[in-house]
Amino acid sequence: MLKILAPRDRQSQFCDGVSRRNFLKIGGLGAAGLSLPHLLALEAQAGIRNSHKSVILIYLVGGPPHQDMFDLKPDAPRDIAGPHRPIGTNVAGIEICELFPRMAKMMDKFALIRSLVGAQNDHDAFQCYTGHSRTEIAPPGGWAPFGSLVGKVQGAANSATPPFVSMCYECTHGPYNEPGPGMAQVGHSSFRPVGPGRGDMKLQGITYDRLADRSRLLASVDQFRRDVDTSGQMQGLDAFTQQAMGVLTSSKLAEALDLSKEDPRVVARYGTGDEVKRIDENGAPRVPQSFLAARRLVEAGARVVTVNYSKWDWHGGANNDIFSREREDFPIFDQAITALVEDLHQRGLDKDVTVLVWGEFGRTPRISAQVGRDHWPNVSMALMAGGGMRCGQVIGSTDRLGGEANSRPVTFQEVFATLYHNLGIDVNTTTVTDAKGRPHYLVKDGAQPIRELV
């Protein structure tokens, strides 16, 4: 029998206080004789899917050009309008770029924010992950990213999967990278399977509070699995006992990241990319498969999955080659993001999983012969889907040149308040403590969820 012993200082947390019960056992938890397989079977009979709310946050590295994507100005002068034309969508009155034909056919499943304000004027991912600018006075320990705060507040939805998983690739431009846990502290850092964390995946789901002696634990589990497999006992276990075995001896995280286990037709729908080759040396690789991995991760129990995608800092020079880049990148992104949202709907996850796509700022209305569309913090955009939100709408507008918010300005804090709301977290009452034990609300300035969406 496999036993995973709990630390002595955790023994008092068991209701009967008996040390001999201070371990997890395959086949029985010692709770009135009710076994884990029995519990799983009862859940299945009751139709319980162990669903949970989650967020997939996609960061477009470098600042996407809102005027060329979702807020086109075809009646503006040519040096502002650009070469792309708007097309209608399946929602009357909403037009987007002609290079997003898939999205146009399912616009009812998206919500566009065209009036996002308060962006920083730096190539820095910090605000997209935390909602705060680096120039703000931070609490002791520093501002924490959204995923770390969610993990601290809600904990893990599934013991085999960390609550916060980052699919973000390392960028050579340091500020593009996801920040550390800040005041949430190191125990609530993201788990990063695409970086140094890959070696830890095989331990997820069998650790008890991230047991210190991981090598000894792994050796014990490996021996246990070899003994069971050799004896043929695994074949004799029913489905629920095997599931119980999996909770303790396999990695749901590793399974989620193994796209070979996915239907090849689904993989093909997302498109493919190269995680080694970079479009720009200091950005992230263009890997549509990360969107699929994110969907599999939230199904495996992750509450927040972050993805950084490609490089969107396009400067044109004399030939304005930003538009050739757009013609290359937009269709690939169109395929990947629509595959993700369509997948969530087909799998019945559209009420539980919120998708957010954005970048650190917008782009200048005027197209310069020297630099194309330059950085523009005055207004930018965000794309949202799922989460049970009222989609099929546009929130806010910009002026005739796409340079300033004309109606309904939306702040980064309001967007994060919406994400917390969709996770079931009340931003008006929930606080987290900083490194000195002082409480802080999750959003500042009394920001509330976007009323048009929730």
Secondary structure, 3 states (H helix, E strand, C coil): CCEEECCHHHHHHCCCCCHHHCEEECCECCECCECHHHHHHHHHHCCCCCCCCEEEEEEECCCCCHHHHCCCCCCCCHHHHCCCCEEECCCCCCEEECCCHHHHHCHHHEEEEEEEECCCCCCCCHHHHHCCCCCCCCCCCCCCCHHHHHHHHHCCCECCECCEEECCCCCCCHHHCCCCCHHHCHHHCCECCCCHHHHHHHHCCCCCCCCCCHHHHHHHHHHHHHHHHHHCHHHHCCHHHHHHHHHHHCCHHHHHHCHHHCCHHHHHHHCCCCCCCCCCCCCCCCCCHHHHHHHHHHHHCCCEEEEEECCCCCCCHHHCCHHHHHHHHHHHHHHHHHHHHHHHHHCCCCCCEEEEEECCCEECCCCECCCECCEECCCEEEEEEECCCCCCEEECEECCCCCCEEECCEEHHHHHHHHHHHCCCCCCCCEEECCCCCEEECCCCCCCCCCCCC
